[in-house]
């Protein structure tokens, strides 16, 4: 009897410790998760959705040259506009015993190239060389090309994109309530010609066995635009356009080069400067021993060694001409 009562008491205690049945199965995976609120999602609301956008293109064009209303010189310079360059001597293919193409780069920040950055105004406009190139392309019907083989001419829209200084957006607010934006005005920044500090030249060196002399003919000129990072370090360079130099020669013969050592009619024109090769440059590429058609910096990473390789190419062409003579 005593054992039976003890067993009943133990059974009652076990029953009271059991968890109450809530009617859900713990293994049931179909239970819906609790609803959570995600407050980090930004609302799809644009405060400028109904604000009109206008475009101001007043500063997109280039400024025209202002003519002097009185003689600005003590002597007559009217003959300068009538100058024409001397025609090139004809070179026959059969007489071209040696021919190599060379690509050069001019850094206009060098002391010898400071004439390219002469910032002055004349009756024919700005005297900056890049402005002379832009004026030749935009107003003097000189064709701008997108490659150095002159296969694809550039349209006016492409040229405008190359010379655009970027866009700037200004909010025009209500004069009575400055918190209200009436419109957003997009203006085109004026292209800064002084930002172009490099030029590229494509030329060909030909030894004519008929006259027994070496000729250097410039084929093309291209302004180079340098891109910068936010910290001011150079990111890379972009060629704006190419100009076929023989088409540009008649125009360059009408612009004088700044040189304080030349006076009067002895002053040099831009055409004479290029023909006399009075500039400082370094070689980027040549067709000499270059079966892969690569730039020097593509197979020589070190910039100092790349400059030395350019001087080596220059010396090879000089020695070839000298070795043809026997004394």
Residue frames relative to the residue before (quaternion, step in Angstrom):
aa qw qx qy qz dx dy dz
X 1.0000 0.0000 0.0000 0.0000 0.00 0.00 0.00
X 0.6727 0.5033 -0.2902 0.4582 3.55 0.93 -0.94
X 0.6358 0.5268 -0.3225 0.4628 3.59 1.06 -0.75
X 0.6421 0.5304 -0.3256 0.4477 3.59 0.98 -0.78
X 0.6607 0.4952 -0.3119 0.4701 3.58 0.96 -0.84
X 0.6475 0.5228 -0.3233 0.4504 3.61 1.00 -0.78
X 0.6515 0.5137 -0.3077 0.4658 3.61 1.01 -0.80
X 0.6435 0.5213 -0.3230 0.4580 3.61 1.01 -0.75
X 0.6486 0.5244 -0.3177 0.4510 3.59 1.06 -0.80
X 0.6479 0.5130 -0.3149 0.4669 3.58 1.01 -0.83
X 0.6457 0.5242 -0.3181 0.4550 3.61 0.98 -0.83
X 0.6470 0.5179 -0.3242 0.4561 3.59 1.04 -0.78
X 0.6500 0.5119 -0.3271 0.4565 3.60 1.00 -0.75
X 0.6402 0.5150 -0.3298 0.4650 3.65 1.02 -0.76
X 0.6551 0.5191 -0.3222 0.4444 3.57 0.98 -0.76
X 0.6704 0.5050 -0.3098 0.4468 3.57 1.00 -0.75
X 0.6629 0.5128 -0.3138 0.4462 3.60 1.15 -0.52
X 0.5287 0.6331 -0.4165 0.3822 3.61 1.18 -0.27
X 0.4973 -0.6511 0.4899 0.2980 3.56 -1.14 0.76
X 0.4994 -0.6495 0.4676 0.3318 3.56 -0.98 0.70
X 0.4945 -0.6629 0.4930 0.2701 3.52 -1.13 0.80
X 0.2066 -0.8091 0.5422 0.0934 3.59 -0.60 1.21
X 0.5550 -0.6432 0.3768 0.3690 3.55 1.27 0.02
X 0.6571 0.4617 -0.3231 0.5006 3.63 1.23 0.17
X 0.3879 -0.7136 0.5431 0.2132 3.51 -1.15 0.74
X 0.4432 -0.7091 0.4648 0.2911 3.66 -0.67 0.98
X 0.6887 0.4785 -0.2889 0.4618 3.58 1.09 -0.61
X 0.5047 0.6555 -0.4251 0.3672 3.55 1.25 -0.03
X 0.1890 -0.8171 0.5401 0.0704 3.58 -0.51 1.23
X 0.5541 0.6295 -0.3874 0.3829 3.62 1.21 0.00
X 0.4163 0.7115 -0.4740 0.3095 3.56 1.25 0.17
X 0.4477 -0.7036 0.4850 0.2634 3.57 -0.84 0.95
X 0.4554 -0.6838 0.4854 0.2991 3.66 -0.90 0.82
X 0.6018 -0.5669 0.4225 0.3714 3.48 -1.27 0.42
X 0.5075 -0.6544 0.4734 0.3002 3.58 -1.05 0.77
X 0.0944 -0.7870 0.6093 0.0209 3.58 -0.92 1.03
X 0.3284 -0.7337 0.5672 0.1794 3.54 -1.12 0.71
X 0.1678 -0.7778 0.6014 0.0723 3.58 -0.76 1.11
X 0.1059 -0.8347 0.5403 0.0138 3.53 -0.25 1.29
X 0.5488 0.6427 -0.3827 0.3732 3.62 1.30 0.00
X 0.5590 0.6019 -0.3974 0.4091 3.60 1.22 -0.27
X 0.3551 -0.7454 0.5236 0.2100 3.57 -0.71 1.10
X 0.4905 -0.6704 0.4629 0.3093 3.57 -0.95 0.77
X 0.4631 -0.6731 0.5108 0.2676 3.57 -1.11 0.72
X 0.3602 0.7190 -0.4991 0.3228 3.51 0.49 1.28
X 0.1296 -0.7891 0.5992 0.0376 3.55 -0.74 1.07
X 0.3257 -0.7805 0.4926 0.2052 3.61 -0.41 1.13
X 0.7094 0.4241 -0.2622 0.4981 3.61 1.24 -0.38
X 0.2956 0.7924 -0.4963 0.1962 3.58 1.20 0.38
X 0.7799 0.3237 -0.1674 0.5089 3.58 0.92 -0.85
X 0.5085 0.6330 -0.4337 0.3908 3.60 1.26 0.18
X 0.3734 -0.7412 0.5003 0.2468 3.65 -0.63 0.99
X 0.2807 -0.7360 0.5978 0.1491 3.55 -1.25 0.64
X 0.0704 -0.7875 0.6122 0.0092 3.56 -0.82 1.05
X 0.2916 -0.7530 0.5719 0.1445 3.56 -1.20 0.65
X 0.1671 -0.7758 0.6057 0.0581 3.52 -0.83 1.09
X 0.0555 -0.8269 0.5591 -0.0239 3.58 -0.38 1.25
X 0.3077 0.7796 -0.5029 0.2112 3.60 1.15 0.42
X 0.7530 0.3814 -0.2165 0.4905 3.59 1.03 -0.73
X 0.4534 0.7133 -0.4416 0.3009 3.59 1.24 0.16
X 0.6915 0.4834 -0.2964 0.4476 3.59 1.01 -0.66
X 0.5371 -0.6096 0.4749 0.3383 3.52 -1.29 0.31
X 0.5154 -0.6436 0.4727 0.3109 3.53 -1.11 0.66
X 0.4051 -0.7080 0.5273 0.2377 3.55 -1.05 0.81
X 0.5466 -0.6219 0.4542 0.3288 3.53 -1.19 0.63
X 0.3188 -0.7367 0.5690 0.1785 3.55 -1.00 0.89
X 0.3328 -0.7563 0.5354 0.1747 3.53 -0.73 1.11
X 0.4719 -0.6568 0.5121 0.2893 3.54 -1.07 0.77
X 0.3634 -0.7553 0.5108 0.1913 3.57 -0.85 0.99
X 0.7354 0.2494 -0.1959 0.5989 3.58 1.29 -0.03
X 0.6138 -0.5380 0.3928 0.4236 3.65 -1.11 0.42
X 0.2550 -0.8072 0.5227 0.1009 3.54 -0.63 1.17
X 0.7177 0.3503 -0.2361 0.5535 3.60 1.29 0.05
X 0.5251 -0.6430 0.4630 0.3106 3.53 -1.20 0.54
X 0.7435 0.2867 -0.1850 0.5751 3.58 1.26 -0.21
X 0.5882 -0.5974 0.4271 0.3388 3.54 -1.29 0.42
X 0.0848 -0.8081 0.5828 0.0097 3.58 -0.75 1.12
X 0.3350 0.7765 -0.4854 0.2220 3.58 1.18 0.34
X 0.6063 0.5742 -0.3590 0.4169 3.60 1.17 -0.49
X 0.5301 0.6474 -0.4118 0.3610 3.58 1.22 -0.36
X 0.6721 0.5022 -0.3077 0.4487 3.58 0.98 -0.78
X 0.6813 0.4838 -0.2935 0.4643 3.58 1.19 -0.31
X 0.4361 0.7050 -0.4631 0.3136 3.59 1.22 0.11
X 0.0643 -0.7657 0.6393 0.0284 3.52 -1.15 0.78
X 0.4681 -0.6857 0.4667 0.3047 3.62 -0.91 0.77
X 0.5578 -0.5888 0.4654 0.3544 3.54 -1.21 0.53
X 0.4845 -0.6655 0.4676 0.3220 3.61 -0.92 0.77
X 0.5542 -0.6131 0.4532 0.3340 3.52 -1.16 0.65
X 0.5014 -0.6087 0.5225 0.3241 3.53 -1.23 0.54
X 0.4596 -0.7027 0.4714 0.2697 3.56 -0.85 0.98
X 0.1379 -0.7787 0.6098 0.0527 3.56 -0.90 0.99
X 0.2976 -0.7642 0.5513 0.1534 3.54 -0.72 1.10
X 0.5733 -0.6061 0.4359 0.3376 3.53 -1.14 0.71
X 0.6464 0.5324 -0.3229 0.4409 3.59 1.03 -0.75
X 0.7075 0.4521 -0.2610 0.4763 3.59 1.14 -0.57
X 0.5381 0.6095 -0.4143 0.4091 3.59 1.26 -0.11
X 0.1422 -0.8301 0.5365 0.0537 3.55 0.04 1.31
X 0.7910 0.0830 0.0004 0.6061 3.57 1.14 -0.65
X 0.1046 0.7921 -0.5930 0.1003 3.60 -0.87 0.92
X 0.0645 0.7792 -0.6174 0.0862 3.56 -0.84 1.05
X 0.2913 -0.7365 0.5849 0.1749 3.57 -1.00 0.87
X 0.0972 -0.7883 0.6076 -0.0004 3.54 -1.06 0.87
X 0.1841 -0.7461 0.6320 0.1001 3.54 -1.08 0.86
X 0.0806 -0.8087 0.5826 -0.0053 3.57 -0.74 1.11
X 0.2009 -0.7458 0.6186 0.1445 3.53 -1.33 0.33
X 0.2049 -0.7648 0.6044 0.0884 3.54 -0.97 0.99
X 0.1979 -0.7436 0.6284 0.1142 3.55 -0.84 1.00
X 0.3151 -0.8001 0.4840 0.1623 3.57 -0.35 1.25
X 0.5750 0.5860 -0.3830 0.4235 3.59 1.25 -0.11
X 0.5227 0.6183 -0.4244 0.4055 3.60 1.24 -0.12
X 0.6393 -0.5747 0.3595 0.3629 3.52 -1.17 0.66
X 0.6808 0.4965 -0.3004 0.4470 3.60 0.94 -0.82
X 0.7188 0.4284 -0.2412 0.4916 3.60 1.18 -0.47
X 0.3490 0.7656 -0.4854 0.2374 3.59 1.19 0.32
X 0.5625 0.6035 -0.4008 0.3984 3.62 1.14 -0.41
X 0.5992 0.5664 -0.3626 0.4345 3.61 1.16 -0.48
X 0.7368 0.3863 -0.2112 0.5131 3.60 1.22 -0.44
X 0.3045 0.7531 -0.5226 0.2588 3.57 1.16 0.55
X 0.1566 -0.8183 0.5521 0.0328 3.55 -0.38 1.30
X 0.3531 0.7026 -0.5421 0.2963 3.57 -0.21 1.31
X 0.3567 -0.7102 0.5680 0.2140 3.54 -1.33 0.35
X 0.0537 -0.7730 0.6321 0.0062 3.54 -1.08 0.83
X 0.7188 -0.4188 0.3087 0.4611 3.56 -1.28 -0.06
X 0.7180 0.3940 -0.2513 0.5158 3.59 1.15 -0.51
X 0.7268 -0.4580 0.2357 0.4543 3.60 1.16 0.48
X 0.7820 -0.3039 0.2491 0.4838 3.51 -1.28 -0.47
X 0.3689 -0.7444 0.5241 0.1873 3.53 -1.11 0.79
X 0.4112 0.6702 -0.4992 0.3641 3.60 1.21 0.22
X 0.5100 -0.6747 0.4269 0.3200 3.58 -0.84 0.90
X 0.6338 0.5219 -0.3475 0.4530 3.61 1.00 -0.72
X 0.6341 0.5114 -0.3370 0.4720 3.61 1.07 -0.65
X 0.6102 0.5340 -0.3504 0.4688 3.58 1.10 -0.65
X 0.6512 0.5033 -0.3169 0.4714 3.59 0.99 -0.79
X 0.6692 0.4983 -0.3057 0.4586 3.59 0.89 -0.91
X 0.6526 0.4995 -0.3187 0.4722 3.57 0.98 -0.78
X 0.6303 0.5365 -0.3360 0.4495 3.59 1.02 -0.75
X 0.6973 0.4623 -0.2726 0.4750 3.57 1.00 -0.81
X 0.7463 0.4373 -0.2300 0.4460 3.57 0.89 -0.92
X 0.8276 0.2353 -0.0940 0.5009 3.60 0.97 -0.77
X 0.7457 0.4158 -0.2216 0.4711 3.59 1.09 -0.58
X 0.5166 -0.7011 0.3821 0.3091 3.59 1.23 0.53
X 0.3774 0.6727 -0.5338 0.3465 3.58 1.02 0.80
X 0.4038 -0.7426 0.4849 0.2247 3.58 -0.75 1.06
X 0.2423 -0.7329 0.6195 0.1428 3.54 -1.06 0.88
X 0.1843 -0.7964 0.5733 0.0562 3.57 -0.89 1.00
X 0.4480 -0.7152 0.4800 0.2396 3.55 -1.11 0.69
X 0.7713 0.2334 -0.1504 0.5727 3.62 1.22 -0.19
X 0.5835 -0.6189 0.4099 0.3294 3.55 -1.25 0.40
X 0.6153 0.5020 -0.3679 0.4838 3.60 1.26 0.15
X 0.3845 -0.7677 0.4430 0.2580 3.57 1.35 0.10
X 0.3443 0.7532 -0.4846 0.2816 3.55 0.83 1.04
X 0.7913 0.2349 -0.1014 0.5553 3.60 1.08 -0.69
X 0.2362 -0.7748 0.5661 0.1530 3.62 -0.42 1.13
X 0.4101 -0.7095 0.5255 0.2287 3.54 -1.12 0.73
X 0.4148 -0.7021 0.5268 0.2397 3.53 -1.08 0.81
X 0.6894 -0.4769 0.3419 0.4246 3.55 -1.31 0.15
X 0.6379 0.5255 -0.3377 0.4504 3.61 1.05 -0.69
X 0.6527 0.4995 -0.3180 0.4726 3.59 0.98 -0.79
X 0.6573 0.5031 -0.3127 0.4659 3.56 0.99 -0.80
X 0.6344 0.5211 -0.3276 0.4676 3.58 1.05 -0.74
X 0.6419 0.5153 -0.3261 0.4648 3.59 1.05 -0.72
X 0.6549 0.5100 -0.3180 0.4582 3.59 1.07 -0.66
X 0.7583 0.3672 -0.1948 0.5022 3.57 1.03 -0.78
X 0.4549 0.6740 -0.4676 0.3466 3.60 1.21 0.19
X 0.3641 -0.7513 0.5154 0.1933 3.53 -0.96 0.89
X 0.6689 -0.4621 0.3076 0.4944 3.59 1.24 0.12
X 0.4343 -0.6853 0.5298 0.2470 3.52 -1.35 0.16
X 0.1216 -0.7697 0.6246 0.0520 3.52 -1.18 0.70
X 0.1989 -0.7897 0.5756 0.0743 3.58 -0.85 1.05
X 0.0698 -0.7910 0.6077 -0.0117 3.55 -0.83 1.10
X 0.3377 -0.7316 0.5603 0.1917 3.56 -0.97 0.92
X 0.2036 -0.7596 0.6096 0.0998 3.57 -0.82 1.06
X 0.1517 -0.8260 0.5413 0.0417 3.57 -0.43 1.25
X 0.6049 -0.5599 0.4329 0.3651 3.51 -1.30 0.47
X 0.4786 -0.6963 0.4560 0.2794 3.56 -0.86 0.96
X 0.6892 0.4686 -0.2817 0.4755 3.59 1.12 -0.61
X 0.7845 0.1162 -0.0529 0.6069 3.58 1.10 -0.70
X 0.2639 -0.8111 0.4976 0.1577 3.63 -0.11 1.21
X 0.5978 0.5750 -0.3766 0.4126 3.62 1.14 -0.27
X 0.6517 0.4855 -0.3058 0.4961 3.59 1.29 -0.24
X 0.2378 -0.7591 0.5943 0.1180 3.58 -0.84 1.05
X 0.2963 -0.7854 0.5211 0.1540 3.57 -0.52 1.20
X 0.7868 -0.1402 0.1253 0.5880 3.59 0.92 -0.88
X 0.3216 -0.6951 0.6040 0.2204 3.54 -1.38 0.27
X 0.1648 -0.8200 0.5466 0.0415 3.54 -0.49 1.27
X 0.1925 -0.7774 0.5946 0.0715 3.57 -0.79 1.13
X 0.0636 -0.8023 0.5934 -0.0114 3.56 -0.68 1.15
X 0.3833 -0.7072 0.5526 0.2182 3.55 -1.15 0.69
X 0.3812 -0.7391 0.5108 0.2179 3.54 -0.67 1.12
X 0.5056 -0.6388 0.4918 0.3073 3.56 -1.14 0.67
X 0.4819 -0.6776 0.4788 0.2817 3.56 -0.93 0.94
X 0.3109 -0.7504 0.5600 0.1631 3.55 -0.86 1.02
X 0.3044 -0.7868 0.5105 0.1666 3.57 -0.34 1.24
X 0.6255 0.5615 -0.3441 0.4184 3.59 1.10 -0.58
X 0.5685 0.6019 -0.3874 0.4055 3.59 1.22 -0.25
X 0.6054 0.5152 -0.3581 0.4897 3.60 1.25 -0.27
X 0.0254 0.8315 -0.5490 0.0807 3.58 -0.31 1.26
X 0.7366 0.3259 -0.2381 0.5427 3.61 1.21 0.24
X 0.1130 -0.7568 0.6408 0.0626 3.53 -1.25 0.64
X 0.2070 -0.7503 0.6112 0.1438 3.54 -1.22 0.54
X 0.1424 -0.7793 0.6091 0.0373 3.49 -1.11 0.85
X 0.1509 -0.7415 0.6469 0.0944 3.52 -1.06 0.85
X 0.0596 0.8072 -0.5789 0.0993 3.57 -0.73 1.08
X 0.2283 -0.7538 0.5983 0.1471 3.55 -1.32 0.25
X 0.2392 -0.7512 0.6054 0.1092 3.50 -0.98 1.01
X 0.0133 -0.8081 0.5848 -0.0697 3.56 -0.65 1.19
X 0.2094 -0.7435 0.6214 0.1311 3.55 -0.97 0.91
X 0.1908 -0.7861 0.5841 0.0662 3.54 -0.58 1.23
X 0.2956 -0.7933 0.5060 0.1651 3.57 -0.48 1.19
X 0.5502 0.5980 -0.4122 0.4120 3.59 1.19 -0.23
X 0.7737 0.2779 -0.1533 0.5483 3.58 0.95 -0.88
X 0.3375 -0.7797 0.4638 0.2512 3.59 1.33 -0.08
X 0.6010 0.5180 -0.3854 0.4711 3.54 0.80 1.02
X 0.4526 -0.6730 0.5216 0.2649 3.51 -1.29 0.51
X 0.1624 -0.7718 0.6111 0.0670 3.54 -0.95 0.99
X 0.1344 -0.7511 0.6406 0.0866 3.53 -1.18 0.73
X 0.0383 -0.8061 0.5896 -0.0330 3.56 -0.54 1.19
X 0.3093 -0.7305 0.5826 0.1767 3.56 -0.77 1.08
X 0.2352 -0.8000 0.5426 0.1012 3.56 -0.85 1.02
X 0.8252 -0.0501 0.0705 0.5582 3.60 0.94 -0.78
X 0.1777 -0.7460 0.6346 0.0955 3.51 -1.33 0.56
X 0.0204 -0.8026 0.5955 -0.0275 3.56 -0.98 0.89
X 0.3253 -0.7122 0.5775 0.2311 3.62 -0.91 0.83
X 0.2438 -0.7689 0.5821 0.1022 3.56 -1.07 0.86
X 0.1981 -0.7755 0.5939 0.0813 3.55 -0.84 1.09
X 0.2661 -0.7797 0.5531 0.1240 3.57 -0.73 1.11
X 0.2482 -0.7526 0.5955 0.1319 3.55 -0.99 0.94
X 0.1805 -0.7940 0.5768 0.0648 3.55 -1.02 0.88
X 0.4623 -0.6365 0.5417 0.2962 3.53 -1.27 0.52
X 0.6991 -0.4564 0.3366 0.4356 3.54 -1.32 0.04
X 0.6850 0.4738 -0.2884 0.4724 3.59 1.12 -0.57
X 0.6004 -0.5999 0.3441 0.4015 3.60 1.27 0.12
X 0.5387 0.6186 -0.4107 0.3979 3.61 1.22 0.00
X 0.5466 -0.6305 0.4410 0.3305 3.55 -1.07 0.78
X 0.2582 -0.7825 0.5542 0.1179 3.55 -0.85 1.06
X 0.7324 -0.2968 0.2262 0.5695 3.56 1.08 -0.69
X 0.3743 -0.7111 0.5515 0.2240 3.55 -1.31 0.02
X 0.1627 -0.7715 0.6118 0.0636 3.52 -1.23 0.66
X 0.3634 -0.7080 0.5628 0.2235 3.56 -0.94 0.91
X 0.3843 -0.7487 0.4955 0.2149 3.56 -0.67 1.11
X 0.7305 -0.2738 0.2203 0.5855 3.59 0.80 -1.03
X 0.3660 -0.6903 0.5771 0.2377 3.53 -1.37 0.28
X 0.1484 -0.7576 0.6308 0.0788 3.54 -1.16 0.73
X 0.4130 -0.6986 0.5285 0.2492 3.56 -0.89 0.97
X 0.4311 -0.7648 0.4172 0.2349 3.55 -0.41 1.28
X 0.6433 0.5107 -0.3681 0.4357 3.70 0.80 -0.69
X 0.6355 0.4995 -0.3439 0.4779 3.63 1.11 -0.51
X 0.6918 0.4949 -0.2695 0.4516 3.57 1.12 -0.63
X 0.5081 0.6963 -0.4097 0.2987 3.61 1.15 -0.47
X 0.6669 0.4953 -0.3473 0.4351 3.70 0.77 -0.78
X 0.6645 0.4900 -0.3120 0.4701 3.59 1.05 -0.66
X 0.6570 0.5134 -0.3161 0.4525 3.60 0.98 -0.79
X 0.6058 0.5669 -0.3568 0.4293 3.60 1.15 -0.49
X 0.6809 0.4792 -0.2887 0.4727 3.62 1.23 -0.24
X 0.6653 0.4443 -0.3031 0.5178 3.59 1.28 0.03
X 0.3142 -0.7585 0.5462 0.1664 3.55 -0.89 0.98
X 0.3932 -0.6996 0.5549 0.2193 3.53 -1.20 0.67
X 0.4513 -0.6710 0.5128 0.2882 3.54 -1.02 0.78
X 0.2191 0.7344 -0.6157 0.1835 3.54 -0.78 1.10
X 0.3219 -0.7950 0.4734 0.2006 3.62 -0.30 1.16
X 0.6483 0.5342 -0.3313 0.4295 3.63 1.16 -0.32
X 0.6677 0.4213 -0.3049 0.5327 3.59 1.30 -0.12
X 0.0637 -0.8119 0.5802 -0.0040 3.58 -0.85 0.93
X 0.8172 0.2494 -0.1899 0.4836 3.53 -1.23 0.55
X 0.8102 -0.2386 0.1937 0.4991 3.54 -1.03 -0.84
X 0.5486 0.6082 -0.4041 0.4072 3.60 1.24 0.02
X 0.4557 0.6890 -0.4585 0.3276 3.57 1.22 -0.05
X 0.4389 -0.7273 0.4826 0.2132 3.52 -0.99 0.96
X 0.3437 -0.7021 0.5812 0.2260 3.55 -1.19 0.61
X 0.6642 -0.5059 0.3629 0.4137 3.57 -1.28 0.27
X 0.6176 0.5382 -0.3495 0.4546 3.58 1.06 -0.64
X 0.6637 0.4864 -0.3017 0.4816 3.58 1.00 -0.76
X 0.6129 0.5526 -0.3555 0.4389 3.60 1.04 -0.66
X 0.6969 0.4557 -0.2856 0.4745 3.59 0.88 -0.89
X 0.6621 0.4924 -0.3214 0.4646 3.59 0.98 -0.73
X 0.6883 0.4396 -0.2740 0.5079 3.60 1.11 -0.62
X 0.3242 -0.7843 0.4689 0.2449 3.58 1.34 -0.17
X 0.2897 0.7515 -0.5282 0.2690 3.55 0.85 1.03
X 0.5390 0.5553 -0.4520 0.4436 3.55 0.51 1.24
X 0.4026 -0.6912 0.5508 0.2384 3.53 -1.29 0.41
X 0.0984 0.7987 -0.5814 0.1197 3.56 -0.86 0.98
X 0.1995 -0.7389 0.6241 0.1575 3.53 -1.37 0.14
X 0.5172 -0.6793 0.4443 0.2715 3.54 -1.11 0.80
X 0.2397 -0.7735 0.5759 0.1124 3.55 -0.98 0.95
X 0.7989 -0.0407 0.1105 0.5898 3.56 1.02 -0.80
X 0.0243 0.7738 -0.6330 0.0014 3.55 -1.25 0.50
X 0.5089 -0.6343 0.4868 0.3188 3.54 -1.30 0.26
X 0.5058 0.6503 -0.4238 0.3764 3.60 1.24 0.04
X 0.8444 -0.0828 0.0079 0.5292 3.58 -0.70 1.15
X 0.5476 0.5919 -0.3894 0.4451 3.56 1.01 0.85
X 0.0444 -0.8449 0.5331 -0.0093 3.54 0.48 1.25
X 0.6734 0.4895 -0.2976 0.4673 3.62 1.14 -0.55
X 0.3340 -0.7684 0.4834 0.2535 3.61 1.30 -0.12
X 0.3719 0.7255 -0.4829 0.3196 3.57 0.86 1.03
X 0.5130 -0.5890 0.5230 0.3413 3.50 -1.33 0.39
X 0.6398 -0.5488 0.3699 0.3908 3.56 -1.17 0.55
X 0.6749 0.5081 -0.3066 0.4387 3.58 0.96 -0.85
X 0.5923 0.5744 -0.3754 0.4224 3.62 1.21 -0.20
X 0.7827 0.2484 -0.1727 0.5439 3.59 1.10 -0.45
X 0.7100 0.2599 -0.2456 0.6066 3.59 1.30 0.10
X 0.2544 -0.8220 0.4946 0.1224 3.56 -0.23 1.29
X 0.6461 0.5327 -0.3337 0.4329 3.56 0.99 -0.76
X 0.4305 -0.7328 0.4494 0.2751 3.66 -0.63 1.00
X 0.6342 0.5249 -0.3456 0.4504 3.61 1.02 -0.67
X 0.6735 0.4768 -0.2976 0.4801 3.58 0.94 -0.87
X 0.6068 0.5457 -0.3604 0.4518 3.60 1.12 -0.58
X 0.6417 0.5037 -0.3231 0.4796 3.59 1.01 -0.74
X 0.6505 0.5068 -0.3179 0.4680 3.59 1.00 -0.77
X 0.6261 0.5229 -0.3397 0.4681 3.59 1.08 -0.66
X 0.6224 0.5263 -0.3386 0.4701 3.59 1.08 -0.67
X 0.6508 0.4898 -0.3139 0.4878 3.58 1.02 -0.75
X 0.6128 0.5442 -0.3485 0.4549 3.58 1.10 -0.61
X 0.6348 0.5115 -0.3272 0.4778 3.59 1.02 -0.75
X 0.6379 0.5259 -0.3207 0.4624 3.58 0.99 -0.84
X 0.6719 0.4963 -0.2976 0.4623 3.57 0.95 -0.85
X 0.6207 0.5414 -0.3475 0.4482 3.61 1.03 -0.69
X 0.6674 0.4857 -0.3097 0.4720 3.60 0.94 -0.81
X 0.6406 0.5156 -0.3268 0.4658 3.58 1.03 -0.73
X 0.6821 0.4877 -0.2943 0.4585 3.59 0.91 -0.88
X 0.5916 0.5648 -0.3818 0.4304 3.59 1.08 -0.59
X 0.6719 0.4842 -0.3058 0.4698 3.58 0.91 -0.86
X 0.6800 0.4930 -0.3050 0.4489 3.58 0.93 -0.82
X 0.6661 0.5236 -0.3078 0.4330 3.58 1.03 -0.71
X 0.5661 0.5949 -0.3948 0.4119 3.59 1.21 -0.25
X 0.6786 0.4601 -0.2908 0.4933 3.58 1.18 -0.42
X 0.1312 -0.7629 0.6290 0.0724 3.53 -1.18 0.71
X 0.2096 -0.7988 0.5579 0.0819 3.53 -0.86 0.99
